Amino acid sequence: MRRLSTYILIAIVALIAACNKESDGNKVDPNKPSNIQINATPSTDNSGDVTFAVTATNAVSYEFDFGNGRPFSQGRHTIFENINDSQRSVRGVINARTYATVNITKDLKATTNVSFDLQDIHERLYDNPIVGDGAPAGRAYQYLYRTTNITFNQLLEYNK
């Protein structure tokens, strides 16, 4: 019971500390930047550089966040990577099994089992050179795997 009353007391103190008499709902800050305009100009030399020009009322400096200063996932942009990276995998499998049994005599029979397995995997991966795993040079891979398995058994069975 004592523990429960301690939790209730902590919740009440947190609730009171969060309360505020002032209502900021309809208040307009006159110093808040407004009329923000951003113009992006890509370079024409195919370097991928983009120049940003920004104008705004009540603003003297501008800061762009490209995610480089984040404490996590630096150099990553999941939406851009999902659009511009590609991973394709095609897989084909063929399996075959057969057997034959021959009665040599009344008490002796021979059985032969044959199995064939073929597996093909063709993978193509592309990581863009701008952001993510492929930065800064980009990369592409192509893998071709083929696995073939043949099993051949001969069984002799004698029943008396």
QUIFENRA-V857589 format. One record per backbone hydrogen bond with DSSP energy under -0.5 kcal/mol. CO is the residue of the C=O (numbers start at 1). NH is the residue of the N-H. E is the energy in kcal/mol with one decimal. If there is no record, write none. Layout:
co->(CO,CO)
nh->(NH,NH)
e->(E,E)
//
This chain:
co->(1,2,3,4,5,6,7,8,9,10,11,12,13,14,15,16,22,27,28,29,34,37,39,40,41,49,51,53,55,56,57,64,67,73,75,77,78,79,80,81,86,88,90,92,94,96,98,100,102,102,107,108,108,109,110,111,112,113,114,115,116,117,118,119,120,121,122,123,124,125,126,127,129,132,134,134,139,141,143,145,147,149,151,153,155,157)
nh->(5,6,7,8,9,10,11,12,13,14,15,16,17,18,19,19,24,29,30,32,57,55,53,42,51,43,41,39,37,59,34,66,70,76,132,81,82,83,84,85,126,124,122,120,118,116,114,112,104,110,159,104,105,157,102,155,100,153,98,151,96,149,94,147,92,145,90,143,88,141,86,139,136,135,137,138,127,125,123,121,119,117,115,113,111,109)
e->(-2.2,-1.7,-2.1,-2.3,-2.2,-2.2,-2.2,-2.2,-2.4,-2.2,-2.0,-2.4,-2.4,-1.4,-0.9,-0.6,-0.6,-0.5,-0.6,-1.2,-2.9,-2.1,-2.5,-0.5,-2.6,-2.8,-2.9,-2.7,-2.7,-0.7,-1.8,-0.7,-1.0,-1.3,-1.8,-2.8,-2.4,-1.8,-2.5,-2.6,-2.8,-2.7,-2.8,-3.0,-2.8,-2.6,-2.6,-2.6,-0.9,-3.0,-2.7,-1.5,-1.9,-3.1,-3.1,-3.6,-2.0,-2.8,-2.2,-2.4,-2.5,-2.7,-2.7,-2.6,-2.6,-2.8,-2.6,-2.5,-2.8,-2.3,-2.2,-1.9,-0.5,-1.1,-0.5,-3.8,-2.8,-2.3,-2.4,-2.4,-2.5,-2.7,-2.5,-2.2,-2.8,-2.6)
//
